[in-house]
Amino acid sequence: MAGYDEIRDDQYRSKRSVMARSALPAPSSEPFYQQEEQQQQQQQQKQQRQRQRRHQQHNNHHHRNHTTISTSMPTITDRYTVLLKDGVTTATIYPISINDNIPYGLLHFLYEEYNMEIERGETLPFFDPLSIEEFSNYWFESFAAVMCLGDLPLVVNGDSHQDNFHDVDDREWEKECLGAFYIKPNFPGRRCAHICTAEFIVNAGIRGKGIGRTLTDCFLQWAPKLGYTYTMFNLVFESNAAARKLWESLNFKRVGKIANAAYVKGSEIPVDAIIYGRDLMPKPVTGGDSSAYRFDQLKYYLETGKYPTTADKQEKARLRASAVKYSVENGKLMFKGKEVIADPDQQLRICQDAHRSNGHCGINRATTLIAEKYHWTRIKETMGVVVKNCTQCTKSSQTNEESVSLLRPTKKRRINEQTQMEIKWELEKTMIWKLIAESVVLVHIYEQ
């Protein structure tokens, strides 16, 4: 029996050794460089799986710490379709929850647009351009939206149309993508999870067409659906006049100010940054108090003779009273023969043109010239923003101040001049007394 046990042990050890050898990878007959490529591909796939796991862990953690938005985040699947200002073109804003749901061409276009804005150095806190991976993680971290021409069902959150969406990657996105924005929590943790922030980007080739306002209107509708009750825009540079005018026209309030917040291109001194805030819950999409909204409602009433569907009794009375002073000529709203300008971007362009074409004239002169042709509320305030941000006027003002300071005597200079006059007077008195003394001596000698 002992001999049988020894034989059985030998067979067991030889079987284990065979199994161990079979588990080792067989020597490859492929060239070395092909093995390296395979290893790199495997490493990239491994990194991709790790990123997906981290993204899933982040989402799980986000849902645990933000109970107010955990159930509502996946619910925004409806697209936001709008009719542009020309009255013919249709555009759609698509909700996006994961960056894998957009074509690479569209992602690359947004990445280039954002880096162009960074290089302009006027509106963003970034100094160096982002890589496409950094931009993707930054912009699509939580929830984002993209605005494109048309109303094709491209962007969806489910899997039913995902293959169709990835196939559409041969389009000219620089002509079809109008803009984008994201929504994310403004503060970490659960205590302030109801406060969000957002950032907007508009296609540089079509700015001034009201795209930014349309994106903001959509943001004001979607943010409450995600569970947010308040929004904050943390760093709006004072030099970014178009953004400030847009936020203020949509009832955003100045809740804070950071002095000397950033150095922007074209300015030798740091500019201040404004912190804007707005309550989202009472009326997710309003604008009744803004001049642009009021002018749009009035134009609709004059053209159709019908009240807007959202107008209440008080607003209807206000429209009837305003209709006496306003009219529509060639599709333009007019006030006593002057064209009404409701778009904040167009208001800024008119002020800039008037300021430059009239020799960089002052606020009052430029306001008078504009008021002869155009009408909107607070023209002088808009003109003041343009003059304040004019680089040439700022340099001229600094030069004039330096010239005046050279001509105006300082306190130390006045003291030196006074001291010199006193010393001169003392010398003159000494000379006078000396002459008097010499005269007395001469008289005394003459008398003797």
Secondary structure as the mmCIF struct_conf table of DSSP 4:
data_model
#
loop_
_struct_conf.conf_type_id
_struct_conf.id
_struct_conf.beg_label_comp_id
_struct_conf.beg_label_asym_id
_struct_conf.beg_label_seq_id
_struct_conf.end_label_comp_id
_struct_conf.end_label_asym_id
_struct_conf.end_label_seq_id
HELX_RH_AL_P HELX_RH_AL_P1 ALA A 2 ALA A 23
BEND BEND1 LEU A 24 LEU A 24
HELX_LH_PP_P HELX_LH_PP_P1 PRO A 25 SER A 28
BEND BEND2 GLU A 30 GLU A 30
HELX_RH_AL_P HELX_RH_AL_P2 PHE A 32 ASN A 65
HELX_RH_AL_P HELX_RH_AL_P3 THR A 67 SER A 70
TURN_TY1_P TURN_TY1_P1 THR A 71 SER A 72
HELX_RH_3T_P HELX_RH_3T_P1 MET A 73 THR A 75
BEND BEND3 ASP A 78 ASP A 78
STRN STRN1 TYR A 80 LEU A 83
TURN_TY1_P TURN_TY1_P2 LYS A 85 ASP A 86
BEND BEND4 GLY A 87 VAL A 88
STRN STRN2 THR A 90 ILE A 96
BEND BEND5 SER A 97 ILE A 98
HELX_RH_3T_P HELX_RH_3T_P2 ASN A 99 ASN A 101
BEND BEND6 ILE A 102 ILE A 102
HELX_RH_AL_P HELX_RH_AL_P4 TYR A 104 ARG A 120
TURN_TY1_P TURN_TY1_P3 GLY A 121 GLY A 121
BEND BEND7 GLU A 122 THR A 123
BEND BEND8 PRO A 125 PRO A 125
BEND BEND9 ASP A 128 ASP A 128
HELX_LH_PP_P HELX_LH_PP_P2 PRO A 129 SER A 131
HELX_RH_AL_P HELX_RH_AL_P5 ILE A 132 TRP A 139
TURN_TY1_P TURN_TY1_P4 PHE A 140 PHE A 140
BEND BEND10 GLU A 141 SER A 142
STRN STRN3 PHE A 143 LEU A 149
BEND BEND11 GLY A 150 GLY A 150
BEND BEND12 PRO A 153 PRO A 153
BEND BEND13 ASN A 157 HIS A 161
HELX_RH_AL_P HELX_RH_AL_P6 GLN A 162 ASP A 167
BEND BEND14 ARG A 171 ARG A 171
HELX_RH_AL_P HELX_RH_AL_P7 TRP A 173 GLU A 176
STRN STRN4 CYS A 177 PRO A 185
BEND BEND15 ASN A 186 ARG A 190
TURN_TY1_P TURN_TY1_P5 ARG A 191 HIS A 194
STRN STRN5 ILE A 195 VAL A 202
HELX_RH_3T_P HELX_RH_3T_P3 ALA A 204 ILE A 206
TURN_TY1_P TURN_TY1_P6 ARG A 207 GLY A 208
BEND BEND16 LYS A 209 GLY A 210
HELX_RH_AL_P HELX_RH_AL_P8 ILE A 211 LYS A 225
TURN_TY1_P TURN_TY1_P7 LEU A 226 GLY A 227
STRN STRN6 TYR A 230 PHE A 237
TURN_TY1_P TURN_TY1_P8 GLU A 238 SER A 239
HELX_RH_AL_P HELX_RH_AL_P9 ALA A 241 SER A 249
TURN_TY1_P TURN_TY1_P9 LEU A 250 ASN A 251
STRN STRN7 LYS A 253 ALA A 262
TURN_TY1_P TURN_TY1_P10 LYS A 265 GLY A 266
BEND BEND17 GLU A 268 ILE A 269
HELX_LH_PP_P HELX_LH_PP_P3 PRO A 270 PRO A 270
STRN STRN8 VAL A 271 ASP A 279
BEND BEND18 MET A 281 PRO A 282
BEND BEND19 PRO A 284 VAL A 285
TURN_TY1_P TURN_TY1_P11 GLY A 288 ASP A 289
BEND BEND20 SER A 290 SER A 290
HELX_RH_AL_P HELX_RH_AL_P10 SER A 291 THR A 304
BEND BEND21 GLY A 305 LYS A 306
TURN_TY1_P TURN_TY1_P12 THR A 309 THR A 310
HELX_RH_AL_P HELX_RH_AL_P11 LYS A 313 SER A 322
TURN_TY1_P TURN_TY1_P13 ALA A 323 LYS A 325
STRN STRN9 TYR A 326 GLU A 329
TURN_TY1_P TURN_TY1_P14 ASN A 330 GLY A 331
STRN STRN10 LYS A 332 PHE A 335
TURN_TY1_P TURN_TY1_P15 LYS A 336 GLY A 337
STRN STRN11 LYS A 338 VAL A 340
HELX_RH_AL_P HELX_RH_AL_P12 PRO A 344 SER A 357
TURN_TY1_P TURN_TY1_P16 ASN A 358 GLY A 359
BEND BEND22 HIS A 360 HIS A 360
HELX_RH_AL_P HELX_RH_AL_P13 ILE A 363 ALA A 371
TURN_TY1_P TURN_TY1_P17 GLU A 372 LYS A 373
STRN STRN12 TYR A 374 HIS A 375
TURN_TY1_P TURN_TY1_P18 THR A 377 ARG A 378
HELX_RH_AL_P HELX_RH_AL_P14 ILE A 379 LYS A 388
TURN_TY1_P TURN_TY1_P19 ASN A 389 ASN A 389
HELX_RH_AL_P HELX_RH_AL_P15 THR A 391 LEU A 407
BEND BEND23 ARG A 408 ARG A 408
HELX_LH_PP_P HELX_LH_PP_P4 PRO A 409 THR A 410
HELX_RH_AL_P HELX_RH_AL_P16 LYS A 411 GLU A 447
#
